[in-house]
Amino acid sequence: LGLLLGTLGGAAAGTHSLRYFHTAMTDPGPGMPWFVVVGYVDDEKFVHYDNESRRMEPRTEWMAASMDQHMDQQYWEEQTQMAQGNEAVDRGNLDTVPKRYNESGGEHGRSCSSVGVGWGLHGAGTS
């Protein structure tokens, strides 16, 4: 969140939202990843992770610019590790669902908003 607040420091004052969506599917279709995480600031997709790249990656210029700064490499490593951990948990959950419900096939999916944060950015001289 600190990286985002610093990056958005020049953004218009007001309230903003930060949301992450995790989606896991047992049968996503040909060429599609089975696990995806996307992060949004307001309505703009700013990060993406999937089980094929196995890296949290920026999807906006302002986040990509942060990758060039050495101190922000720790942020990207932490975000990647969290997404990889969620991937492992969701793989276990998707393997368990058919066993618990005695189902041998078909599609099963999990989609959730795991984080939702709102914050206000105030102009200079305001509190």
C-alpha positions in Angstrom: 0.0 0.0 0.0 2.9 2.3 0.7 4.2 2.0 -2.8 0.8 2.8 -4.2 0.3 5.8 -2.0 3.7 7.1 -3.0 3.1 6.4 -6.7 -0.4 8.0 -6.5 0.9 11.0 -4.6 0.3 13.2 -7.7 -3.2 11.8 -8.3 -6.3 14.0 -7.7 -7.4 14.3 -4.1 -10.3 12.2 -3.1 -11.2 8.6 -2.1 -9.7 5.7 -4.0 -10.1 1.9 -3.9 -7.7 -0.9 -4.0 -9.0 -4.4 -4.8 -7.5 -7.7 -5.6 -9.4 -10.5 -7.3 -8.3 -14.2 -7.2 -9.8 -16.6 -9.7 -9.0 -20.4 -9.8 -10.6 -22.9 -12.2 -10.3 -26.6 -12.6 -10.9 -26.5 -16.3 -10.2 -23.0 -17.7 -10.0 -24.0 -21.4 -7.1 -24.4 -23.8 -4.3 -21.9 -23.4 -5.9 -20.2 -20.4 -4.3 -20.1 -17.0 -6.1 -21.9 -14.1 -5.1 -19.3 -11.5 -5.1 -15.5 -11.9 -4.8 -12.6 -9.6 -5.6 -9.0 -10.8 -5.3 -5.9 -8.8 -7.2 -2.7 -9.4 -6.8 0.9 -8.2 -10.2 2.4 -8.7 -11.2 0.9 -12.0 -7.7 0.6 -13.5 -6.0 -2.8 -13.6 -2.5 -2.2 -12.2 -1.0 -5.7 -11.5 -1.5 -9.2 -12.8 -0.3 -12.7 -11.8 -1.0 -16.0 -13.3 0.2 -19.6 -12.9 2.0 -19.5 -16.2 4.2 -16.4 -15.5 4.4 -17.1 -11.7 5.3 -13.4 -11.2 3.3 -10.4 -10.1 3.7 -7.9 -13.0 2.7 -4.3 -13.5 0.0 -3.4 -15.9 0.3 0.3 -15.9 3.2 2.7 -16.8 3.2 4.2 -13.3 3.7 0.7 -11.7 6.2 -0.4 -14.3 8.3 2.7 -13.5 8.4 1.5 -9.9 10.2 -1.7 -11.0 13.2 0.3 -12.1 13.8 1.5 -8.6 16.0 -0.9 -6.6 14.1 -0.4 -3.3 10.8 -1.5 -4.9 12.2 -4.9 -6.0 11.3 -6.1 -2.5 7.7 -5.1 -3.1 7.5 -7.1 -6.3 9.1 -10.1 -4.6 6.7 -10.0 -1.7 3.7 -9.6 -4.0 4.9 -12.6 -6.1 5.4 -14.7 -3.0 1.9 -13.9 -1.7 0.4 -14.8 -5.1 2.3 -18.0 -5.3 1.1 -18.9 -1.8 -2.5 -18.2 -2.8 -1.9 -20.3 -5.9 -0.8 -23.3 -3.8 -3.8 -23.0 -1.4 -6.3 -22.7 -4.3 -4.8 -25.7 -6.0 -5.3 -27.7 -2.9 -8.9 -26.4 -2.5 -9.7 -27.2 -6.1 -8.4 -30.8 -5.7 -10.4 -31.2 -2.5 -13.8 -29.9 -3.8 -14.6 -32.9 -6.1 -13.6 -35.4 -3.3 -15.8 -33.7 -0.7 -18.8 -33.6 -3.0 -18.1 -37.0 -4.6 -17.9 -35.5 -8.1 -15.6 -36.9 -10.7 -15.7 -34.3 -13.4 -17.1 -31.0 -14.5 -16.1 -27.5 -13.9 -15.4 -26.1 -10.4 -14.2 -22.6 -9.8 -13.5 -20.2 -7.0 -13.5 -16.5 -7.5 -13.3 -14.0 -4.7 -12.3 -10.5 -3.8 -9.7 -11.1 -1.1 -8.8 -7.5 -0.3 -10.7 -4.3 -0.6 -9.2 -1.1 0.8 -10.4 2.5 0.5 -8.2 5.4 1.3 -8.3 9.2 0.8 -5.6 11.3 -0.8 -5.8 14.9 0.3 -4.3 17.9 -1.4 -1.4 19.8 0.1 -2.3 21.8 3.1 -5.5 19.8 3.9 -6.0 17.1 6.5 
